[in-house]
Amino acid sequence: MSTATSEEDLTEDEYHGLELVRETGGIHQSDFWKQLDVSSRKGSRIVESLERMGFVKRQETVYEGHNTYFITPAAKDLEFSLLMAGDMLSPFIGEEEIDPESDAFSQWIMNLAYEE
């Protein structure tokens, strides 16, 4: 059995699981399978598969008095090119606050719109 290298290779359940982890930014495995509406066994298999493929990381923890895992998106899963418009980085990235009167975001959107 070959391991998946891209989201296109994921099963429907794995894709929904990955979306859930990304949307929450991190979730306990006991909540993961409940929110996906699958059995705990199937939920565990989904997480193990996503971890094996490098999409998520699991860390042992205690939650509501039970041993479980906390699942987070893997850092390698971040796609920094999505923050770029041409050679311009999104103005919302960084430590400085954006001036709402600034047109930096509009310029970034225009760069994005006119990319070839």
Beta strands, then each sheet from edge to edge (+ up, - down):
strand 1: 27-28
strand 2: 56-63
strand 3: 66-73
strand 4: 84-85
strand 5: 88-89
sheet 1: 1+ 3- 2+
sheet 2: 4+ 5-
end
